Amino acid sequence: MILKKAFLFVSCAFLVAASGSFAASPVIEPEHSRNLRTLEMAPMLFEYHRQTTGNERQYFTYPRRDTTFRKNFTKTESDALLYYDSERGAGILGNGLGSPDTVIPRFGIAASIVGGIDYRGGESLGDQVWSGRDYRVEKKSMGDTIWPGIDGGLYLRGYIDSVDFVLDARIYNEGHSARCLRNGSSISCPKSYDGEFLEVQREENNSGVEYTSYARYRTHFAFNYDWLRLDFGRDVMHWGPGYYNNLSLNQFSLPYNMLNLDMMIGPLRVMSFYGDLRIYNSMSSSNKDNTRNLFGHRYELAVGNATFGISELTVLYDDMKPWLFVPTAPLFMEKGNYSEPSNNGSISFDFNYRLFNAVRLYTEFFLDDMESPISLIRNDNIEAKWAWMAGFQAGHDFYYKGHKIETGTIFEYARVEPYVYSHFKKNTAQVAHLGFPLGNQGGPNSRTIDWNVFARLDGCIFASVRQTWFWKGTDYGSAVNDTTPGSNHMKLPKKFLGGAKLQYMLTPAVSYEGRRFSFLGELTLIDDKKAYIRAGFKF
C-alpha cells in the first residue's frame, strides 16, 4: 500500500512539474466521449471549471484557439516520440533537447503514437438504428459487448509562422458479442458504439473469421492573424454556457467536416461556421444524391462577469448557398430568400453570470419555429417549437499538504418541445448529423436533469458521480425524422412528454491520467446499464 501511494504521488508530481497538459493541442476541443479518447478525463469539464473559478472574460464557443500552445510547446511536447523545432533541433523521446528556455521557436512539430484498449457494453448499445430509419425510445435490442476494442494511431501537432495544426487519426478493431441469424446460421451483427459507419469483415469462404474495423480522426488546420482565425477541420461545435445540455450546437453530437472564421474585436467574439453534414452513415449513393449543409453564426459579448450570446443556424438540403458564411448576413432574415422545404432555421439566446469566482449561473432559450409570439404562450400546437435550458456550476480549488484539489458540481435542466430539430420531410433539412441532433442529445419531446459532483487531485486522479433523470415522449414528434406539415401550416396539437417514463441513471467514474498512460472506468447503474473501461497510452 505504501509503495502504491508513493508511485501515484511520484507520477502525479512528475506530471505537474513536467507538463501543463497531457496532450497539448493548438485548439481547445469539445469532449471526445465516444472515440479518440486521450489521456485526459473530461478536459472540457475542467475548461468550464477554469472559467468558473477564474478572473478572465468568459467565452463559450468551442473549438477555439489555445493561445498558450506555442509558448509551452517545448515544455509539453519535447518528450514526444519525434520532435523538431527551429531552436533546438530534433529529438526522440526528448533525447538531448535540454531544458526549455524563454525563446519561442519559430516553428515546431511533434508526433506521438496513441491508442488503447477498451471494454464497452450495455443494455442500450446499438439501440438506435443507423440506417436513417426512425428511432423510437421503446425499441429495445439485445445490446452488445465490445471486447476487446483496440485502437492505435498518430497524434501530430505543431505550428509554423501563422499556421498551427493538430491531427488525431486512429484505426479501430473490435470484437462484438451481438449475433443474428442469417439463412439459419449465426453471424456477427455488431452495433456501432459511436454512431458512425461500422464495417464488418467476414472471411466466409476461408477461415470463417469475423472482425469489425473502422477508422476515425479529428483535425484542425488554422491560419491566425492578430484578431482573426480561419480554421479548417473535422470536429464538433459546442456553443453556449452549458456543459451537457446546450441546445443549439452540442459537444456530444457526432463529428463533421467544418470551416470556421473566429474573430475577436475587443470584448466581442464573432464566429461564422460551415459544417458538411451527412444524412446516412453508410457508403451508399444516398449520401451523394442527398446533401445536407449547415451554416451558423455566434455572437458573444463578454462584459465583466457576464456573457451574452446569440447563436443562429440554417440547415440546407440540396441547396448550397456559400453567401450564408458571411458573418454579417443575418441567417434568420436570409431564410426567407430560399425555398421553405429546403432550409431549416433556428436562433438561440444565452446568458451567463459568474459570482465570486466560484459559481456560474446560466440559461439558454432555443427557438426553432413559431407562428407568432402568442403561439409560444399558448404552446398547444406544433407551430411552437422551442427548447429551454438552465443550470449552474460551482467550483473551488484548494491545497492540502501540498496537493492541489479541484472540486466542483454542475446541475442542468433542459426541456425540448416536440418536433424541435425536425422538418417537413424525412432525411432532408433536419438539424441533425447521422441521425443524431446537433443540439441537445435528448432530442425532441424530452426533459433532462443532470447533476454531477467531481474532483481532481494533482491534475491526474479524477472521480465523479453523475445522476441523470431523463424523460422521452413516445408520441409522434419525438424523433428527429418525424415530419411536420408543409405550406398548409396545419396546427396539429402536441403533447409534451406523452407516454414518457422516467429513466434514472447513476454513473460513477474514476480515472488516472499519467504522462504516458491512463486508465478510466465508468459504470451506469439502475436504468440503461452499461460499462466503459479503458487503458490508454501516448508516446
Residue pairs with C-beta under 8 A, 6 or more apart in sequence:
8 461
8 512
11 460
11 514
11 515
12 457
12 458
12 459
12 460
12 461
13 458
14 515
15 22
15 458
15 459
15 460
15 513
15 514
15 515
16 404
16 458
16 459
16 460
18 75
18 79
18 515
19 75
19 76
19 515
20 68
20 72
20 75
20 76
21 72
21 76
22 38
22 39
22 40
22 513
22 515
22 518
22 538
23 38
23 39
23 40
23 114
23 155
23 538
24 66
24 69
24 72
24 73
24 76
24 77
24 157
25 66
25 69
25 157
25 166
25 220
26 65
26 66
26 69
26 70
26 157
26 159
26 164
26 165
26 166
26 220
26 222
27 63
27 64
27 65
27 66
27 166
27 220
27 222
27 231
27 233
27 235
28 44
28 47
28 62
28 63
28 64
28 65
28 66
29 43
29 44
29 62
29 63
29 218
29 235
30 44
30 62
30 63
30 235
30 236
30 237
30 238
30 251
30 252
31 42
31 43
31 44
31 45
31 251
31 252
32 38
32 218
33 251
33 252
34 193
34 194
34 195
34 254
35 151
35 170
35 172
35 193
35 194
35 196
35 216
36 168
36 170
36 216
36 217
36 218
37 116
37 520
37 534
37 536
38 114
38 155
38 168
38 518
38 536
38 538
39 513
39 514
39 517
39 518
39 536
39 537
39 538
40 513
40 518
41 462
41 509
41 511
41 513
41 518
41 520
42 454
42 462
42 464
44 62
44 238
44 243
44 251
45 243
45 410
45 454
46 406
46 456
47 62
48 243
48 360
48 393
48 410
49 393
49 395
49 406
49 408
51 58
51 60
51 354
51 360
52 354
52 357
52 358
52 359
52 360
52 393
52 394
52 395
52 408
53 357
53 358
53 395
53 396
53 397
54 357
55 357
57 267
57 302
57 307
58 241
58 302
58 305
58 307
58 352
58 354
58 360
59 269
59 300
59 302
59 307
60 238
60 239
60 240
60 241
60 300
60 307
60 309
60 350
60 352
61 238
61 239
61 262
61 269
61 271
61 298
61 300
62 237
62 238
62 239
62 251
63 220
63 231
63 233
63 235
63 237
63 238
64 262
65 164
65 222
65 224
65 229
65 262
69 159
69 164
70 104
70 108
70 159
70 164
71 104
73 85
73 104
73 105
73 108
73 110
73 159
74 85
74 87
74 88
74 97
74 100
74 105
74 108
75 100
77 83
77 108
77 110
77 157
78 85
78 88
78 91
78 94
78 97
78 100
78 110
79 91
79 93
79 94
80 93
80 94
80 110
80 111
80 112
80 539
81 92
81 93
81 111
81 112
81 113
81 539
82 90
82 91
82 92
82 110
82 111
82 112
83 90
83 91
83 92
83 94
83 97
83 108
83 109
83 110
83 111
84 90
84 91
84 108
84 109
84 110
85 105
85 107
85 108
85 109
86 105
86 106
86 107
86 108
87 103
87 105
87 106
88 97
88 98
88 105
89 97
91 97
93 539
106 160
106 161
107 158
107 159
107 160
107 161
108 158
108 159
109 156
109 157
109 158
110 156
110 157
110 158
111 154
111 155
111 156
112 154
112 155
112 156
112 538
112 539
113 152
113 153
113 154
113 155
113 537
113 538
113 539
114 152
114 153
114 154
114 155
114 168
114 170
114 536
114 537
114 538
114 539
115 150
115 151
115 152
115 153
115 170
115 536
115 537
116 150
116 151
116 152
116 518
116 534
116 535
116 536
116 537
117 148
117 149
117 150
117 151
117 534
117 535
118 146
118 147
118 148
118 149
118 150
118 151
118 532
118 533
118 534
119 145
119 146
119 147
119 148
119 149
119 531
119 532
119 533
119 534
120 145
120 146
120 147
120 149
120 193
120 530
120 531
120 532
120 533
121 143
121 144
121 145
121 146
121 147
121 177
121 530
121 531
122 143
122 144
122 524
122 528
122 529
122 530
122 531
123 140
123 143
123 528
123 529
123 530
124 140
124 141
124 143
124 528
124 530
125 143
125 144
125 145
125 146
125 191
125 193
125 530
126 141
126 143
126 144
126 178
126 190
126 191
126 192
126 193
127 135
127 139
127 140
127 141
127 143
128 135
128 195
128 435
129 135
129 139
129 435
130 192
130 195
130 197
130 198
130 281
130 282
130 434
130 435
131 280
131 281
131 282
132 279
132 280
132 281
132 286
132 426
132 427
132 435
132 481
133 481
134 479
134 481
134 482
135 435
135 479
135 480
135 481
136 474
136 478
136 479
137 472
137 474
137 478
138 474
141 191
142 178
143 178
143 191
144 176
144 177
144 178
144 190
144 191
144 193
145 176
145 177
145 178
146 174
146 175
146 176
146 177
146 190
146 193
147 175
147 177
148 174
148 175
149 172
149 173
149 174
149 175
149 193
150 172
150 173
150 174
151 170
151 171
151 172
151 173
152 170
152 171
153 168
153 169
153 170
153 171
153 217
154 167
154 168
154 169
154 170
155 167
155 168
155 538
156 165
156 166
156 167
156 168
157 165
157 166
157 167
158 164
158 165
159 165
162 223
162 224
162 225
163 221
163 222
163 223
163 224
164 220
164 222
164 224
165 219
165 220
165 221
165 222
166 219
166 220
167 217
167 218
167 219
168 217
168 218
168 219
169 215
169 216
169 217
169 219
170 215
170 216
170 217
171 213
171 214
171 215
172 213
172 214
172 215
172 216
173 211
173 212
173 213
174 190
174 193
174 211
174 212
174 213
175 211
175 212
176 188
176 189
176 190
176 191
176 212
178 188
178 189
178 190
178 191
179 186
179 187
179 188
179 189
180 186
180 187
180 188
180 189
181 187
187 202
187 210
188 200
188 202
188 210
188 212
189 200
190 198
190 200
190 212
191 198
192 198
192 281
194 216
194 254
195 254
195 281
195 434
195 435
195 436
196 214
196 216
196 254
196 281
196 434
197 214
197 281
197 282
197 283
198 212
198 214
199 212
199 213
199 214
200 210
200 211
200 212
201 209
201 210
201 211
201 212
201 213
202 208
202 209
202 210
203 209
203 210
217 234
218 233
218 234
218 235
218 255
219 233
219 234
219 235
220 231
220 232
220 233
220 235
221 231
221 232
221 233
222 229
222 230
222 231
222 232
222 233
223 229
223 230
223 231
227 263
227 264
227 265
228 261
228 262
228 263
228 264
229 261
229 262
229 263
230 259
230 260
230 261
230 262
231 258
231 259
231 260
231 261
231 262
232 258
232 259
233 257
233 258
233 259
233 260
234 255
234 256
234 257
234 258
235 255
235 256
235 258
236 249
236 250
236 251
236 252
236 253
236 254
236 255
236 256
237 249
237 251
237 258
237 260
237 273
237 275
237 296
237 438
238 246
238 249
238 250
238 251
239 246
239 248
239 249
239 296
239 298
239 309
239 311
240 246
240 247
240 248
240 249
240 309
240 311
240 348
240 350
240 362
240 364
240 389
241 307
241 309
241 350
241 351
241 352
241 360
241 362
241 364
241 391
242 362
242 364
242 389
242 391
242 412
242 414
243 391
243 393
243 410
243 412
244 252
244 410
244 412
244 414
244 448
244 450
244 452
245 389
245 391
245 412
245 413
245 414
245 440
245 442
245 448
245 450
246 364
246 389
246 439
246 440
247 348
247 364
247 365
247 366
247 387
247 388
247 389
247 414
247 416
247 439
247 440
248 296
248 311
248 313
248 346
248 348
248 364
248 366
248 438
248 439
249 296
249 311
249 313
249 438
249 439
250 437
250 438
250 439
250 440
250 441
252 441
253 433
253 436
253 437
253 438
253 439
253 441
254 433
254 434
254 436
256 275
256 276
256 277
256 278
256 294
256 433
257 275
257 276
258 273
258 274
258 275
258 276
259 273
259 274
259 325
260 271
260 272
260 273
260 274
261 271
261 272
261 273
261 325
261 327
262 269
262 270
262 271
263 269
263 270
263 271
263 327
267 301
267 302
267 303
268 299
268 300
268 301
269 298
269 299
269 300
269 301
269 302
270 297
270 298
270 299
270 300
270 327
271 296
271 297
271 298
271 327
272 295
272 296
272 297
272 325
272 326
272 327
273 294
273 295
273 296
273 297
273 298
273 325
274 293
274 294
274 295
274 296
274 325
275 293
275 294
275 295
275 296
275 433
276 293
276 294
277 292
277 293
277 294
277 315
277 432
277 433
277 438
278 287
278 292
278 433
278 434
279 286
279 287
279 290
279 292
279 427
279 434
280 286
280 287
280 290
280 427
280 434
281 434
281 435
290 317
290 318
290 427
290 428
291 317
291 318
291 320
292 315
292 316
292 317
292 428
292 429
292 430
292 433
293 315
293 316
293 320
294 313
294 314
294 315
294 316
294 438
295 313
295 314
295 316
295 321
295 324
295 325
295 331
296 311
296 312
296 313
296 314
296 331
297 311
297 312
297 327
297 331
298 309
298 310
298 311
298 312
299 309
299 310
300 307
300 308
300 309
301 307
301 308
301 309
305 353
305 354
305 355
306 351
306 352
306 353
306 354
307 351
307 352
307 353
308 350
308 351
309 349
309 350
309 351
309 352
310 347
310 348
310 349
310 350
311 347
311 348
311 350
312 330
312 331
312 332
312 345
312 346
312 347
312 348
313 331
313 345
313 346
313 347
313 431
313 438
314 324
314 331
314 334
314 335
314 343
314 344
314 345
315 343
315 344
315 345
315 423
315 429
315 430
315 431
316 324
316 338
316 342
316 343
316 429
317 341
317 342
317 343
317 344
317 423
317 428
317 429
318 342
319 338
319 339
319 342
319 343
321 334
321 338
323 329
323 334
324 331
324 334
331 345
331 347
332 345
332 347
335 343
335 345
340 424
340 486
340 487
341 423
341 424
341 425
341 428
341 429
341 486
342 428
342 429
343 429
344 423
344 429
344 430
344 431
346 366
346 367
346 368
346 369
346 431
347 366
347 367
348 364
348 365
348 366
348 367
349 364
349 365
350 362
350 363
350 364
350 365
351 362
351 363
351 364
352 360
352 361
352 362
353 360
353 361
353 362
354 360
355 361
358 394
358 395
358 396
359 392
359 393
359 394
360 392
360 393
360 394
361 391
361 392
362 390
362 391
362 392
362 393
363 388
363 389
363 390
363 391
364 388
364 389
364 390
365 386
365 387
365 388
366 386
366 387
366 388
366 389
366 420
366 439
367 385
367 386
368 385
368 386
368 387
368 419
368 420
368 421
368 431
369 383
369 384
369 385
370 376
370 383
370 384
370 385
370 386
371 383
371 384
371 489
371 491
375 381
375 383
375 384
376 384
376 386
378 384
379 417
380 493
380 494
381 491
381 492
381 493
381 494
382 418
382 419
382 477
382 484
382 485
382 491
382 492
382 493
382 494
383 489
383 491
384 417
384 494
385 417
385 418
385 419
385 420
385 422
385 484
386 417
386 420
387 414
387 415
387 416
387 417
387 420
387 439
387 440
388 414
388 415
389 412
389 413
389 414
389 415
389 440
390 412
390 413
391 410
391 411
391 412
391 413
392 410
392 411
393 408
393 409
393 410
393 411
394 408
394 409
395 406
395 407
395 408
395 409
396 407
396 408
397 404
397 405
397 406
397 407
398 404
398 405
398 407
399 405
403 457
403 458
404 457
404 458
404 459
405 455
405 456
405 457
406 455
406 456
407 454
407 455
408 453
408 454
408 455
409 451
409 452
409 453
409 454
410 450
410 451
410 452
410 454
411 449
411 450
411 451
412 448
412 449
412 450
412 451
413 447
413 448
413 449
414 440
414 442
414 446
414 447
414 448
414 449
415 446
415 447
415 496
416 440
416 442
416 443
416 444
416 445
416 446
416 447
417 444
417 445
417 494
417 496
418 444
418 445
418 473
418 475
418 477
418 478
418 494
418 495
418 496
419 444
419 445
419 477
419 482
419 484
419 494
420 443
420 444
420 445
421 430
421 431
421 432
421 437
421 438
421 439
421 443
421 444
421 480
422 430
422 444
422 477
422 479
422 480
422 481
422 482
422 483
422 484
423 429
423 430
423 483
423 484
424 483
424 484
424 485
424 486
425 483
426 481
426 483
427 481
430 480
430 481
431 437
431 438
431 439
431 480
432 438
432 480
435 480
435 481
436 480
437 443
437 444
437 480
440 446
440 448
442 448
442 470
442 472
443 472
443 478
443 479
443 480
444 477
444 478
444 479
444 480
444 482
445 472
445 473
445 475
445 477
445 478
445 496
445 497
445 498
445 500
446 470
446 471
446 472
446 473
446 478
446 497
447 470
447 471
447 497
447 500
448 468
448 469
448 470
448 471
449 468
449 469
449 470
450 466
450 467
450 468
451 466
451 467
451 468
452 464
452 465
452 466
452 467
453 464
453 465
454 462
454 463
454 464
454 465
455 462
455 463
455 464
456 462
456 463
459 513
460 512
460 513
460 514
461 510
461 511
461 512
461 513
462 509
462 510
462 511
462 512
462 513
462 520
463 508
463 509
463 510
463 511
464 508
464 509
465 506
465 507
465 508
465 509
466 505
466 506
466 507
466 508
466 509
467 504
467 505
467 506
467 507
468 503
468 504
468 505
468 507
469 502
469 503
469 504
470 502
470 503
470 504
470 505
471 497
471 500
471 501
471 502
471 503
472 478
472 497
472 500
472 503
473 495
473 496
473 497
473 498
473 499
473 500
474 498
474 499
474 500
475 494
475 495
475 498
475 499
476 482
477 494
484 492
485 492
503 527
503 528
504 526
504 527
505 524
505 525
505 526
505 527
505 528
506 524
506 525
506 526
507 522
507 523
507 524
507 525
508 522
508 523
508 525
509 520
509 521
509 522
509 523
510 520
510 521
511 518
511 519
511 520
511 521
512 518
512 519
512 520
516 537
516 538
516 539
517 535
517 536
517 537
518 534
518 535
518 536
518 537
519 534
519 535
519 536
520 532
520 533
520 534
520 536
521 531
521 532
521 533
521 534
522 531
522 532
522 533
523 530
523 531
523 532
524 530
524 531
